[in-house]
Amino acid sequence: MTTATATRQADVTAFFDEATFTVSYIVKDPDSDACAIVDSVLDFDYASGRTDTRSADAIVAHVRNHGLRVEWILESHVHADHLSAAPYLQERLGGKIGIGDNITIVQNVFGKVFNEGTEFERDGSQFDKLFREGDRFTIGALEGEVLHTPGHTPACLTYVVGGAAFVGDTLFMPDFGTARCDFPGGSAETLYASIQKILALPDDTRIFVGHDYKAPGREDYAWETTVGEQKARNIHVGDGAAAEDFVRMREGRDATLAMPRLIIPSLQVNMRAGQMPPADDAGNVYMKVPVDTL
């Protein structure tokens, strides 16, 4: 891979959803109208079961107001804390929906958790593109590369494009650390190895995180850092933290964490590429709640 300083820099616009602390991105080729959308949000009120598209509509408005052309709608992984708006965006803006090819592992696990039956396809066919380690893609004239960075989930990817790395939940801002690894298929050992792969990128590579929760003492939300800053200051893996120390810290911390508020609806929707579960004969859509399972 070329160094970040020799790479044409992507134009990046962030959209922060405070309800889920999620950051979505529009990644634009600076020399054309081509762009990609990374980790979109469909607003969901769990108490009422109602969806809302205000977060996605902000992305739609930006694309249309700036005359952009969407080539990709990219998912870093199957999110457990928010619903994806990928189908809604694709219907209005076009583009192909992509995710890592280990989505099939996630579909197999949660297809069983939610008792989805044989009608639920577990082959990733709900997505337009299943990416593998080392795959390349383009956004206009920008070339991107895919890094397989599991640990938080088996299907986590990092998209490296235009001198920037979109890491999903693998890394947070340096003062907040790293992702949890206690979901089915997660592994602290695997996450540590994935993070080392990201930290092997050039130091001036921009890192855009998938969430921010404002670390104690920090007043503002933030989502952009660099590989160099992560290597020097990340509270979990910075300054050459050893693998065994990281695993001990991560597993101990994860044991204290509650499940994400929207994990049950999020997994059922996101493993379907953002589509809702099939409607019944009357056109009603229902979510399942597994008891004493997660």
C-alpha positions in Angstrom: 0.0 0.0 0.0 1.3 3.5 -0.7 2.0 5.8 2.2 -0.7 8.2 3.3 1.4 11.2 2.3 1.6 9.9 -1.3 -2.1 9.1 -1.5 -4.8 11.5 -2.8 -6.7 12.4 0.3 -10.4 11.5 0.6 -12.8 14.3 1.5 -14.6 13.0 4.6 -17.9 14.4 6.1 -19.1 13.0 9.4 -22.6 12.7 10.7 -22.9 12.1 14.5 -26.0 10.4 16.0 -26.0 11.2 19.7 -28.8 8.8 20.5 -26.5 5.8 19.6 -23.1 7.7 19.7 -22.6 6.5 16.2 -20.6 8.3 13.5 -21.5 7.8 9.9 -19.4 9.1 7.0 -19.6 10.3 3.5 -16.2 9.5 1.8 -15.7 11.5 -1.4 -13.2 11.4 -4.2 -11.8 15.0 -4.3 -11.6 15.0 -8.1 -15.1 13.8 -8.9 -18.7 13.5 -7.7 -18.2 9.9 -6.5 -18.6 9.0 -2.9 -19.3 6.2 -0.4 -21.4 6.1 2.7 -20.0 4.2 5.8 -22.0 2.9 8.7 -25.4 4.6 8.3 -28.1 4.9 11.0 -31.8 4.1 10.9 -33.3 5.8 14.0 -35.4 3.4 16.1 -37.4 4.0 19.3 -37.4 0.7 21.2 -40.3 1.7 23.5 -42.7 2.3 20.6 -41.1 0.1 18.0 -41.1 3.0 15.5 -38.5 3.8 13.0 -37.5 7.3 11.8 -35.2 8.4 9.0 -33.9 11.7 10.2 -30.3 10.6 10.5 -30.4 8.9 7.0 -32.2 11.9 5.5 -29.3 14.2 6.6 -27.0 12.0 4.5 -29.5 12.1 1.6 -29.7 15.9 1.8 -25.9 16.2 1.8 -25.5 13.9 -1.2 -28.2 15.7 -3.2 -27.2 19.2 -2.2 -23.6 18.6 -3.3 -24.5 16.7 -6.5 -22.7 13.5 -5.3 -23.0 10.1 -6.8 -23.0 7.2 -4.3 -21.0 4.2 -5.5 -20.9 2.2 -2.2 -22.9 1.9 1.0 -20.3 0.2 3.3 -20.8 -1.6 6.6 -17.8 -2.1 8.9 -19.7 -5.0 10.6 -23.1 -6.2 11.9 -23.7 -3.4 14.4 -25.2 -4.3 17.8 -26.1 -0.8 18.9 -27.9 0.8 16.0 -29.9 -0.2 12.9 -28.5 0.3 9.5 -30.2 2.5 7.0 -28.5 0.9 4.0 -31.6 -0.2 2.1 -33.3 3.2 2.6 -30.2 5.0 1.3 -29.8 2.6 -1.6 -33.4 3.1 -2.7 -32.9 6.9 -2.8 -29.2 7.3 -3.8 -28.1 4.0 -5.4 -24.8 2.3 -4.6 -23.8 -1.2 -3.7 -24.1 -2.5 -0.1 -20.9 -4.1 1.1 -19.7 -6.0 4.2 -17.1 -8.6 5.1 -17.5 -12.1 3.9 -17.5 -13.4 7.4 -21.1 -12.1 7.6 -22.0 -15.7 7.0 -20.6 -16.7 10.4 -22.6 -13.9 12.1 -25.7 -15.0 10.2 -25.3 -18.6 11.3 -24.9 -17.6 14.9 -27.7 -15.2 15.2 -30.0 -17.1 12.8 -30.0 -19.7 15.6 -30.3 -17.2 18.4 -33.4 -15.7 16.8 -34.8 -19.0 15.6 -35.0 -17.7 12.0 -35.6 -21.1 10.4 -34.5 -22.2 6.9 -36.1 -19.3 5.1 -33.4 -17.0 6.4 -30.5 -17.2 4.0 -27.1 -17.5 5.8 -24.9 -17.0 2.7 -24.6 -13.2 2.8 -26.8 -12.9 -0.3 -28.7 -10.0 1.2 -25.6 -7.8 0.5 -24.3 -6.8 -3.0 -20.6 -7.3 -2.2 -18.8 -9.5 0.4 -15.3 -8.2 0.9 -12.3 -10.3 1.8 -8.9 -9.4 3.2 -6.9 -7.5 0.6 -9.8 -6.8 -1.7 -9.6 -3.5 -3.5 -12.5 -1.2 -4.6 -12.8 2.3 -6.0 -14.6 5.5 -5.2 -14.2 7.4 -8.4 -10.5 7.5 -8.9 -9.7 6.7 -5.3 -8.6 3.2 -4.6 -9.5 1.5 -1.4 -8.2 -1.6 0.3 -10.0 -3.9 2.7 -8.4 -5.1 6.0 -10.1 -8.0 7.8 -10.0 -6.8 11.5 -12.1 -9.2 13.5 -12.3 -9.5 17.3 -15.2 -7.3 18.2 -17.2 -9.5 15.7 -16.0 -12.1 13.2 -17.0 -9.9 10.3 -15.4 -6.6 11.2 -13.6 -4.8 8.4 -11.4 -1.7 8.1 -11.7 0.3 4.9 -8.5 2.1 4.0 -9.1 4.7 1.3 -7.6 8.1 0.4 -5.2 8.2 3.3 -7.9 7.3 5.8 -9.0 4.2 7.7 -12.6 3.6 8.7 -12.2 1.2 11.6 -15.8 0.7 12.8 -15.8 -0.4 16.4 -12.3 -1.9 16.5 -10.7 1.3 17.9 -12.2 4.3 19.6 -10.5 7.6 20.2 -7.2 7.2 22.0 -8.6 8.4 25.4 -11.4 5.8 25.2 -9.6 2.7 24.0 -10.9 -0.3 22.1 -14.0 -2.3 21.4 -15.6 -4.9 23.6 -15.1 -8.5 22.6 -17.8 -10.4 24.5 -20.4 -10.8 21.8 -20.7 -14.3 20.2 -17.7 -14.8 18.0 -15.7 -12.1 19.6 -12.1 -12.5 20.9 -9.8 -10.2 22.8 -6.7 -12.1 21.4 -8.1 -11.6 17.8 -8.9 -8.0 18.4 -5.3 -7.3 19.6 -3.9 -8.8 16.4 -6.4 -6.8 14.3 -5.4 -3.6 16.0 -1.8 -4.3 15.3 -2.7 -4.6 11.6 -4.3 -1.1 11.7 -1.3 0.3 13.6 1.0 -1.0 11.0 -0.4 1.6 8.5 1.6 4.8 8.1 1.5 7.1 11.1 -0.2 9.9 9.2 -3.1 7.7 8.2 -6.3 9.3 9.4 -8.4 7.1 11.5 -12.2 7.6 11.6 -13.9 5.7 14.5 -17.4 4.3 14.4 -18.5 5.7 17.8 -17.5 8.2 20.5 -18.7 8.3 24.0 -16.7 11.3 25.3 -14.0 10.0 27.6 -14.0 11.4 31.2 -12.6 14.9 31.2 -13.3 15.5 27.5 -16.0 18.1 26.8 -16.7 17.5 23.1 -17.4 14.4 20.9 -14.6 13.5 18.5 -14.1 10.9 15.8 -10.9 11.6 13.9 -7.4 10.7 15.0 -4.3 9.2 13.4 -2.4 5.9 13.5 0.5 7.8 15.1 -1.7 9.1 17.9 -3.3 5.7 18.5 0.2 4.1 18.8 1.4 6.8 21.2 -1.7 7.5 23.4 -4.4 4.8 23.1 -5.2 3.9 26.7 -5.6 0.2 25.9 -3.0 -0.6 23.2 -0.8 2.5 23.0 2.9 2.7 23.9 3.5 -0.9 22.8 1.0 -2.6 25.2 1.6 -6.4 25.4 -0.9 -8.8 24.1 -1.4 -10.6 27.4 -1.9 -7.3 29.3 -4.5 -6.2 26.7 -6.4 -9.5 26.8 -6.5 -9.5 30.6 -7.8 -5.9 30.7 -10.3 -6.4 27.9 -11.8 -9.6 29.2 -12.1 -8.1 32.7 -13.7 -4.9 31.5 -16.1 -6.7 29.2 -17.4 -8.8 32.1 -18.7 -5.6 33.7 -20.6 -4.3 30.6 -24.3 -4.4 30.0 -25.7 -5.4 26.6 -26.3 -2.5 24.2 -29.8 -1.0 24.4 -30.7 -1.8 20.8 -28.8 -5.1 20.4 -32.0 -7.2 19.8 -33.5 -5.2 17.0 -30.1 -4.2 15.6 -28.9 -7.8 15.1 -32.1 -8.9 13.5 -32.1 -6.1 11.0 -28.4 -5.7 10.3 -27.7 -9.4 9.6 -30.2 -8.8 6.8 -28.3 -5.8 5.3 -30.7 -3.4 7.0 -33.9 -5.1 5.9 -36.6 -5.7 8.5 -37.7 -9.3 9.2 -40.4 -10.6 6.8 -43.9 -9.2 7.3 -46.7 -11.5 8.2 -49.8 -12.0 5.9 -51.3 -8.8 7.3 -48.2 -6.8 6.4 -47.0 -6.4 10.1 -43.4 -6.7 11.0 -42.3 -8.2 14.4 -39.0 -8.6 16.2 -38.1 -11.6 18.4 -36.8 -11.3 21.9 -34.7 -14.4 22.9 -35.0 -15.0 26.7 -31.9 -15.8 28.7 -29.8 -16.3 25.5 -27.6 -13.2 25.0 
